[in-house]
Amino acid sequence: MRSNKISTLVAILGFFMIGTVSAQRIAVVDIQAILESLDEYQSSQKELDRIAAEWRQEISKEYDKIKTMYNKYQAEQVLLSEDARKQREEEIVEAEKQVRELQKNYFGADGLLFQKRQDLVRPIQDRVYGSIEDYAEDRGYDFIFDKAGAGGLIYSNAEYEKTTDIIRRLNGN
């Protein structure tokens, strides 16, 4: 008898849970496809590619200079005094260090290319995300996910945000 009551209760709860889940409206978008469809995004990408190619060429020239320095050092090494050899080696090592630093300044995590990307692409992304949010609110979507990128959840209805409830529960309120 008791197992029948539990089964009935589970079935009723399951029915209500299915009703709740089916009431939520979910959509999926491809942010990358949206961005690539925008001319201003494409021109920003071309500008970033141009800048990156220019910087890569500059770094390549600097490495060529270092290679020339090293080859010259190798050819003259036997003729140099111990102090002169050490000085030339230090010059080569210092030149390599400077080129690696330049490379880091251009292409590092917070480098100039990253900053330039933020300046050019961020406003476009913000506009796209704003448009998605407006679309979700106009059409009554509760959640919108990005299917192409690592962005995951793009929009959620504030009604489903329960962070504060969990914090209150943890704090005993």
N, C-alpha and C positions, 0 to 999 in steps of 0.2 A: 504494500500500500504506500509506504513512504517513498519507494523508488518511483512509483507512478507520479506522485506529487512533484518530486524533483525533476523528473522527465518533462512534466507539463510546465513547470516553472522555467526550465531551460528552453523549451520550445517557445514559450511566450517571450522570454527575453531575447531569444534569437530573432523572432519575428520583429520585435521593436528595433533591434539593432540593425537588421536589414533595411527596415523602413527609414531609419536615420541615415544610413550610409547611402541609400539610393536617393535621398533628398539632396545630398551634396552634389554640386555640379563641378565637374573637373574638366579641364582642357589641357592640351599639349601643344606647344609651339616649338619651332626650330629657330632659336635666336640667331644662329649663324646664317641661315638662309635669309632671314629678315634683314640682317645687317648687310649682307652681300647684295641685296636687291636695291640698296640705297646708293645713289651716285656719289653722295658726299662721303660715304664710308669707303667706297672704292678709291676715290681720289686721295683720301687720307692714307689708305693702305699703300698706294703707289708712292706717296710722299715719304712715308716711313721706309719703304723698300729702297728708295733712292738714297735717303740719308744713310741707311745701314750699309749700302753698297759703297758709298763714298768713304765711310769710316773704315770699312773692311779693307778697302784699297790703301788708305793711309797707313793702317797697321801693317799691311803686307809690305809696303815700301820700307817701313821702319825695320821689319824683320830682315828684309833684303840688305839693308845697311849693316845690320848686326852680322849677317852672314859674311858680308864683304870684310868687315872688321876682323872676324874670326879667321877667314881664309888668309888675310894679310898677316895676321899674328902667327898662324901655322907656318907660313912661308919664311917668316923672319925670326921665328922662335930661337933657332940655334945661334943666331947672331946677337941676340939680346942678352944683356946682363940679367942676373937674378931679379934685381929691383925693377928693371924695365919690363921683364916678363910679368911680374906680379902686378905692376901698374896697368899693363895692357889687359890682363885677365880681369882685374877689377873694373876697368872701363867697359869691357864686354858684359860682365855680370850686371853692372849698373844700367847699361843700355837696355838689356833684357828686362830688368826690373821696371824701368820706365815704360817700356812698351806694354808689359803686362798690366801696369797701373792704368795706362791709357785705355787699354782694352776693357778693363774693369769699369772705368769711368764712362765709356760709351755703352757697353753691353751688359754691365752688372745688374744685379737685382734692382737697385735704385739708380741705375745709370741714366745717362742722357736720353737714350732711346726709349727707355721705360717712361721717363718724364714727358718726352715728346708724344708718345702714344697716349698718355693720359690727357695731354692738352688737345690732341686732335680727335681721339676716339671717344673719350668719356662723355662729352656733350651729346654725341650721337647715341651712345648707349643709354644715357639718361632719358633722352627723348623716346627711344624705343620702349624702355621699361615703363615710362609714364603712359604711353599709348596702350600698352598691355594692361596696365592697371585700370585705365579708363574703360577699355573694352570689357574687362572682367566685371567692373561695377555696372556698366550699362546692360550687359547680358546676363547678369546674375550668377557668374561663376564664383565658386568658393575657393578653388585652387587652380593655379596654372603652373605647369611644369615645363622645363626646357628639355626637349628630348635629345638635342644634339650635344650640348655642352655639359660641363661639370657644374653648371649653375644650379641644377636641381629645381627647387621650388622658387618660382619667380613672384608669385602673388598668392596671398592667402587672405581670406575674409577675416577681419579682426575678431569676429564672433568666435572663431575656432582657436584663438590664441589663449592658451591656458597657463602660461608661465607664471603669472602672478598668483593664480590659484595654487600651484604646486609650491611656490615659495611660502605662501601663507600656511599651507598644510605642514611644510617642514618646520616652520617657526611656531607651530602649535596654535595658530589662529583659526 
